[in-house]
Amino acid sequence: MAPRKEERKRRWWKIPLVILLVIVLVVGGYVGYVFGTYDRIEDNQDLEVTHRTNEKAQPGETYTVVSYNIGFGAYTADFTFFMDGGKESRARSKESVITCVEGTTDTALSYEPDFVLFQEVDTDSTRSHHVDESALILERIAGNGDFDSTFAQNYHSAYLMYPFTQPHGASNSGLLTISKKGISSALRRSLPIATDVKKILDLDRCYCINRIPVSNGKELILVNLHLSAYGTDAAQGNAQLEMLFADMQKEYEKGNYVICGGDYNHDFTGDSRQALNPNTDEEYSWCHAFPDEVLPEGFVKHTEYADGLVSTSRNTNIPYCEDSFTVVLDGFITTDNVTCEYVQNIDTGYTYTDHNPVVMKFRLEP
């Protein structure tokens, strides 16, 4: 009997080793899958334009542009996100996604815009229950006149297995640009991102250059962008802005009009963190002060708010309340041949997304 007991004992010692081996193989296989499927989206990618109008922009006329990060349709006012210290990783339901996307679209349309720049628009993501938000928005605006549109995929990611109880899953998200004036062409530019292991979190990043003919022979260059957030250091953020401004500078030197709007993932005013949160010392990588020193001569960052300082983004570690950390991340930068007549961040109570929209009225100088 003794030899049999000894043999059974040896078998029990093997079980933990087998379990450990299985765990190592599973984790190693998953890591291999994540890095093996990682690839950057092509730079200088020509984008398809959905044409509904050939109308040209006119110098001297007043136009309205809205920039709005829709937060992939997940962020009701009480939603908290795991990457910000909250609990949730996905929108609560498909129905909630549809409600949020329709709500943000209707909010933007309420300002009767000539141009809309949407960011974080999902097309087939686990986190947004595979709702094609781009198609939903375009369907929603169909009864509001003829718009040209472009879509630039900002990033796509492998299936994220975290949090374990409800994995964030695979993400496909992009920038949707809508214009009542004809878009002759559009180009996707890939931004510099982290090159080490942090690239998995940083994802891909881009901006979209939309060319709109103007009746005087020039072009309105409408740029839609969403810069990096998580894990970004100041040097990388500056490198992204320097690339962006180099492209904008080329257009300005041609005599074109340039408007750039979107989510800069910087404290856009440079001091909104302190102004909106006077009793906090919190520092976040996604709200470094905007580096005004890299802004080229002839470029204007529009923070002359008509109705005072209003935040455009909340930290989603807790449901939105008076104690929430808020900051201005979104806004518009133009060349000085574009006159801003009005600009304002709109307080929506973060009802449908973790961002507030920015509305600007402008005219192109003759």
N, C-alpha and C positions, 0 to 999 in steps of 0.2 A: 504493500500500500504506500509506503514511503516514497518510492520512486514516482508513483502516479501523482502524489500530492506535490512533489517537487516540479513535475512537468506542468501541472496546472498553474503553479505559481509563476513559472517562466512565461506561460501564455498570457497571464494577466499583465505582466510587465510589458508585453508587446502592444497591448491595446492603446495605451497613451501614446506610444511611439507612432503607431499607425494613424491615430487621430491627428497628431502633430504633423505628420507627413502630408496627410490630406489637406490640412489647413495651409501648409506651405505651398503645396501645389495649386490650390485654389487661389490664394492671394497672389502667388507668382504669375499664374495664368491671367488673372485679372489685370495686374500691373502691365503685363506684356500686351494684353488687349488694348489698354488705354494708350500706351505709348506707340504700339504698332499701328493703331488706327488714326493716330494724330497726324494731321496735315494742315498746312496753312492754305487758305483760299487764295487763288491766283490774284496777283497785283495787276493794276492797270487793266481791269476786266471791263470790257464794254457791256453795258446793261441794256436789256430790252426795254423799250419805251412803249407803254400802252397809250396810243394816240386817240384823243377825242376832240382835240381842238388844234387849229393852226394859228390862232390869234397871237400877235406879237405884243410885247410889253411896250408901253408908251412913256417917254420921258415927261416929267411934269405931273403925271397922274399919281394919285394916292392909292397905294395898295396895302393890304393887310396880310401879314404872315404870322402863323402860329407854330410854335415848337412845343412838342408834347411827348414825353417819355411815358408810354402806357403800361410799363411794368409787367409785361407779358400777360396782362389780364388777370393777375392774381391778387393784387393788393387792395382789398377793401380796407376801410379805415382801421379795422381791428386785426388785420393780418400781421403776423410777425414772421420774419424770415430767418432760417437757421444760420445763414452765413453772416448775419448781423447780430447774432446772439439770441434770436428768437427761436420759435419751435417748429414752424411749418416749412415744408419744402416744395409743396405743390399748391396750385389753386384748389380751392375746396371742392369744386365740382365743375363739370362742363358748363352747366347753366350759369354758374357764377362768372366764369370766363366771358361768356357771351354778354352778360349784363354789364361787366366792367368795360369791355371793349366798345360796346354800343354807347355806354355812358361817356367814355372819353371822346369818342367820335362826335357825339352830339354836342358835347361841351366845346370842342374845337369849331364845329360848324356854327355854333351860336354867335360867333364873332364875324360871320360872313367872310371868311378868309378867301383870298386869291391864291394863297400858297399854304400848305401844311407840311410840316416836317415831323413825322412820327418816329420814335425810337423804341427799341425793344419790342418789336412786333414778331410774335412767334408764328411759325407756319406749320410745324409738325413736331411738337415737343411733348415729352412726358409730363412736364410740370404744368402745362396748360391744356392737358387732356386732348392733345392732338387737334385742337381747333385751328383752322387756317385763319388767323386773325387779319392777315392782309386782305384776303378775299372778303371777309366780313366787313371790314372798313370800306372797301371799294363798293360793296353792295349797299352799304348804308348811305354813301354820298351820292349814289347814282341819281337820286331825285333832286339834287342840288346844283344842276348845271353840268356842263361838260368839263372834265378834268383830264389832263394827261397825268400819268403816274409812272414811277419807277420803283423797283425794289432791289436793294442791295443786301445780300446776306452778310450780316456782321460777323457771326460765328456759328459754328456747328461743333458739337462736342460728343464724345463717347458717352456711354451710359454710366452715370455716376451712381455708385451703389450706396451712397451716404445721403441722408441718415438711414440706418439699417431698417428701421421700422417702416419707412416710406421713402425709398430712394428718389433722389431728385431726377434721375433718369437722363435721357438724351435730350439735347437742346438744339433747336434750329431757330435762330432769331435774326432780325435784320432791321433795316431802315426803309421806311415807306415815305416817298415824297409825292405830293399831290399838287398840281398846278393848273390854274385856270388859263394859263398862257401855254402855248405850245412848247414842248421840250424837244429840241432838235437831236440831242444825244445825251448820254449819261455814262459816267465812268466810276468804277469802284477802285479806291486806293487803299491798300493794306498798310496799316500803321505799324511802326516798330513796337514789339512786345517783348516780354521776358524770354530769354533763351535757355534758362535753366529749368529745373523741375517746376518752377512757378508758372511756366507757360500753360500748364494744364488748368490752373485756376484762372489765369489771365485771359484765356481763350483767345480768339481772334478779334481784331478790332479794325475798323475801317471808317472812311468817310466817303460820301457819294457826291460827285460833282455833276450837277445838272445844268445844261446849257439852254438858255431861253433867249431866242432872238428878240432884239429891240428894234423898233421902227427906224432908228437913226443909224442902223448898220452895226451897232455894238451888240454885246451879249450881256444878259444878266446871268451871272454864275451863282447858282443857288446851291450851297453846300449843306448837306445834312450829315451830322456826325454824332458819334457816341464813343468817347474816349474810355480808356481803361479805368477800372475801379480797384478791385481787390488785389492786394499785394503790390500795388504800384508805388515805386519810389519817385522822388521829385525829378531825378535825372531822366527817367524814362518818360514821365509826363511831359517834361520840357522837350524831349526829342520828338514826341508825337506832335506837339504844338509847332515846333520848328519846321517839321515836314509839311504840316498843314499850311502854315503861313508862307512857305516857299512857293507852293502851288498857287495860293491866292495872290501872291506878289506878281507872279508871271502874268496872271490875268489882268491885274491892275495896271501893269506896265503896257499892256495892249490897249488900254483905254476902256476895258470892260468894267461893268459894275459887279461887285462881289458882296454877297450876303451869306454869312455862315451862322447856322443856328443848330442847337441841339444840347446834348448833355455833355458838358466838359469834364465832369467829375473832378472839378476844382472849385474852391470857394470863389465863385465868379466875381464878386465885388471885391474880394480880398479881405474883407472884414465882417462878412455876414455871420460867420461862426460866433464871433464875440458879440455882435450886435443882437443876434437872435437868441443867444444862450449865455447871458451875462454871468450866470452862476455855475458854469461848468468849466472844467479844465480838460475835457475830453479832446483827444486828437485822433483823427481818422485818416487813413491813407487816401481815402477818396475825397477829401476836402482840403488838401493843401491850398494855400492861397494862390490865386491865379498869378503867374509870373508876368506882370505887365512889361518887364524889361525885354521880353522876347517879341512883343507886339511891334511889327514894322511901322515905320513912319507912313502916315496916310491911312492907317487903320484905326477904327474907333470901336471900343467896347461900350455897349450901350447899357448904362446903369442909372440913367437919369429918369427914374421911375416917376410916373405921373401921380400916383396915389400912395407913394411911400414904399418902404422896404417890406416885401412879402417873401417868405421862403418858397423854394421850388422843390425841396426834397426833405423827407423825414427819415431818420434812422428807424429801422423796423425791428429793433430789439424788443419793443413793447408796442401795444396798440396805441394808435394816435391819441394824444391827450396833451394837456398844457405842459406836461413835463417832458414831452418828446424833444429829442435833439433835432433841430431843423437847420437848414443851410440853403444858400442859393447856389445851385450847381448848373442851372440852365440859363441860356441867354443868346444874344445875338452880337456878332461882330461884323462890321461892314467896312468897306472902303469909303473914303471921305467924299466920293461922288454920289453917295447915297445919303439922303437926308432923312433922319429919323424924326417923325412928327409926334410920335407917341410910343412909349414902351411901358409895359406893366406885367408883373407876375400876378397871376390870378389866384386868389384864395378859394379853393374848392373844398376845403376841409379834408383833402386826401380821400375823397369818397370812393374813387374808382382805381386809383393808382398811388404809388408812393411819391409821385411827382405832381407839381402844379404846372399848368401851361404858362407860356410866356407869349404875349401878344405884342406885335410891333406894327405900327403904321409907318409907311415910308414912301418916298418918291425918288425917282432917278433924275439926277440933274441933267439938263440938256447939254 
